[in-house]
Amino acid sequence: MRGFLLQRVVFCLAGLALGGLATAAEVQAITVTPSGSGARAVIALDGKADYTLFRLKAPERIVLDLNDSDFVADLGLPASATGPVQRIRTGHHGKHAVRIVFDLASAASPRSFLRANADGKSYQLVLELGATTTASTPTVVSAPASTRKVVVAIDAGHGGVDPGAHGPRGTLEKNVTLSVARDLAKAINAEPGMQAVLTRSSDSFIPLKRRYQIARQHNADLFISIHADAFRDRDARGSSVWVLSPRGKTSEAARWLADGENRADLVGGVSLDDKDDTLAAVLLDLSQGATMQISSAVARNVLQALAKLGPTHRGHVEHANFVVLRSPDVPSILVETAFISNPTEEKQLASPAHRKRLAGAILDGVRDYFDAAPPPGTWFAARATQRGEKHIVARGETLSAIAQQYGVSTARLRQANSLSDADDLRAGAVLMIPTG
């Protein structure tokens, strides 16, 4: 899974935003035709749109993001390969944005321009995908072959004989969660440096404990359980994000230490089976503490992203002893996408477009976290090192650990941030990571 190389270039159209706001546009059609040794793609739009275009390698792809846009309901895609273009994929990307991915058989250097049609209202976005030359896109991030993708396990709540909650019009939670989970997995797999694992990909029943075990078996960096809330008061509304409660942490630790099969397993890469009870308890507590800290940070990011789509239920991350949140070493969050018992929110959850927007918002929150705190050895960590990105200090982190994470010396990290030996490292502080 592990080799990854990104080449990225951003093409921004000046003058397309009116008063700082882009006019909403709908993608009406996508066509691809041969053009010399490459191909020409034409995206028909019913209005102006800001866009971002970039290139990914391993495998070769051209990715086009259109802001403040959507797809026409009956959008058709070319069924056969043309030139280097093997396949075209589409999806939503964050709030009110869409993504078009061109999967390529060989490297292609993209050029683009937007032209107005004769009516002055509709437009064509033209992409020229020519053979790569020495004057092609400059490399921004060249990650070592040893870097790995972050793995995100996605759990569609309920399923099979367990339908979950149901809305006034009969919408079943298990169907909503599976749709959002699939959309989220598709979006994650289209991102550089990320890979999704689904606990279920069909209408099947999976025991609760088994769900987080799947995440552990895949060495997931994050576990996300998708649900749709319900309440007797149909006015209850808004999304929410949950993490494990301290009480849940304590009770789960006791269960883990008492279970011989659990102790024989690895927790955070360490076996507890050959440790005495005191040492095992300390090691487990350290692992759980770090896991819960990351879980809370991710949950805050996801809640903030969901708030851009509509109201949240309480406005802060909530805590509970849900079984699926009990992994001792995989950061875990549970997302209640909305109240399926609320007629208005049930209608939204029944909309494929809205479910894709929910998936996009969750992805935004997750991506923001990994950008700020990349796990060691990942594509995100390699990119941060080469770009000189920022690191947000988490509670309990040390300067030496952060330096090791990014592959720089503690002295260089202190120098880059004007820190003396006597300076304390505060949670929430932002550190600049030196490059080179």
Secondary structure by P-SEA (a helix, b strand, c coil): ccbbbbbbbbbbbcccccccccccccccbbbbbbccccbbbbbbbcbbbbbcccccccccbbbbbbccccccccccccccccccccbbbbbbccccbbbbbbbccbbbbbbbbbbbcccccbbbbbbbbccccccccccccccccccccbbbbbbcccccccccccccccccaaaaaaaaaaaaaaaaaacccbbbbbcccccccccaaaaaaaaaaacccbbbbbbccccccccbbbbbcccccaaaaaaaaaaaaaccccccccccccccccccaaaaaaaaaaaaaaaaaaaaaaaaaaaaaaaaaccccccbbbbcccccccccccbbbbbcccccccaaaaaaaacaaaaaaaaaaaaaaaaaaaaaccccccaaaaaaaaabbbbbbcccccaaaaaaaacccaaaaaaaacccccccccccbbbbbbcc
